[in-house]
Structure formats: C-alpha cells, structure tokens
Amino acid sequence: MVKGFQLTAAGSWSSGGNLNQSRYWAAAAGDSGAGIIAGGYSNGAITNAETYNGTSWTAVNNLNSSRYIQSSAGTQTAALMFGGTPPGGPFSALTESWNGTSWTEVNDLNTARRQAGSSGTQTSALMFGGSPTTSSDESATESWNGTSWTEVNDLNTARSSLDGGPIGVDNTSALAVAGYQYSIPGSIALTESWNGTSWTEVNDVPAAGGGHKFGTVSSAHFGNALTNYIWDGTSWASDTANSNNLTARAGTGTISSGMIVSGEPPGAAGTSTTEEYLGAGSPLTVTFTDS
C-alpha cells in the first residue's frame, strides 16, 4: 500500500465540524485548516468568537463589541474585524485586532459602515464599498497599514452587500464582487479589481447580489445558497454546488483550503454549519493498493 497525490478534476465540498454558537452575518478569517469566526447575528448581535482546527470549533475570547455584517482580514492567530452593525445602531467604525488570545480595539475606520468588502492581513488590509446608512451605498476604499486607516481611490460603482469573506492577500490586491445598490434599487453583477492604486472593472459574475467569498484576485470563489462560481483571474465560470441551501454565510480561505460557515435560515438564531472547499487542481491524498 502506497500513499500519493492526485489533482482534483473539479471543485468539491465536504462537511466540517459545527460551530458551538449558531449565527449568520458573521465574519471569518484564516482557512479550512486553521480558521476563526467572530460576531454575527443570533437573535441579536453577538460577540462570540471561535477557532477551527480543520475538524472542530473551539470557543475563544469574545470580541469587545457585539456586531454583525462586519468585514474581516488575516489568519487564525492574527485577524482583523472592522465595521458592521452594533445593537441598536448606528453603523460601526470600530476595528478590533486579534493576537491569537484576545481582541484589542485599535484605530477606527474613517467611514462607519456595514456590508463592505475586504482583503488582506492584520497589518495590510483593505475595506471597500458597503452601506453607511440603511438606504445608501458607499464607494469609499480604505487601506490599513497595521496602525491606521487611510482613504484611497473609490470603487467605480458604489454598492453594498460586498461582505461575505475577504478576497485578496493584502491591501494591494482585492476583488469587489457583485452586490446591491439602494439607488436602483436592485442587485448588480459587476466585478472590480484593485491593483493597489485604483479599481478596474473586469468581467461580471453571472449571478447578481451578495454572497460568500474567498480566494485571491487570480483565483477566487463566489456563491450564494447553492449557486457557485469560480474566478480564474479573467472570467467567471460555474462551480460545484455546495450542500446546504443557506444565505448570509461567512467565507474565508483559498481555492485549495476554503470554507463557508454559519448562515440562515432557519430562524433568527442562524445555523452552525461548516462546509469545506477543495478547488479543481488541488492535491488530494490517495492510497494506492496492489490488485
């Protein structure tokens, strides 16, 4: 008996461990082997945070401020959570930094908002778009250098519902995928790519609206409920459907180690579901036996 590797022919999903705290509209960082989720909504805004080891979730120290529909960046041991909706509003400009043990409040965003897109790490992050009120869209982009947020060039198209997980490795690369515009009102399918200086409109995603996200500007995943798409750096194509028909999920990771966590329905408490993703072309351990 010999163990080896083969490359997967198509993207695949598998069930992961359940969260201890059901929720939706949460934010996550890291990947399917070492992840973290924090905040969200479960009959109200929550502070609960949990880490994932590839098998099970463990409760860790809570956020200092409860909120939902926030944005995220970073890893399991060095994460950043920013923006969102606190209990009773108004929308938040708070930023909290995670060092693997506890959360520390650091410098605020320049523009308080929820439902914004994100990318990056704890020391090099980007936040863009979102909703600064219950009836308006935002185009502002802010760059984080590990200490403070600086306004940089705006998105070409203001929109909300860009949350759902980070796409991009730092504050010089990001994808803004689909979303919602209160000004129309309605869902849009536009994709914009950030190069560290400005946004450029690229090929649209086939499905408009919000959804879960993860990956990089050259290899990304976007989906909502059971509908999924894969980005190859140039265009979108249909991807393998996941198992659970849920919305408002938190995505994080890469094409070879992604996951989507929590979601709604059922009800105001949300769900505890985790689904792990392995993209086409990823190495898969297999066992060879003589026959």
PyMOL commands that set and color helices and strands:
alter all, ss='L'
color gray80, all
select strands_A, chain A and resi 2-7+12-15+27-30+35-38+49-52+57-60+71-74+79-82+95-98+103-106+117-120+125-128+141-144+149-152+174-181+186-194+199-202+212-215+220-224+227-231+236-238+250-252+258-261+274-278+283-288
alter strands_A, ss='S'
color yellow, strands_A
deselect
rebuild
show_as cartoon
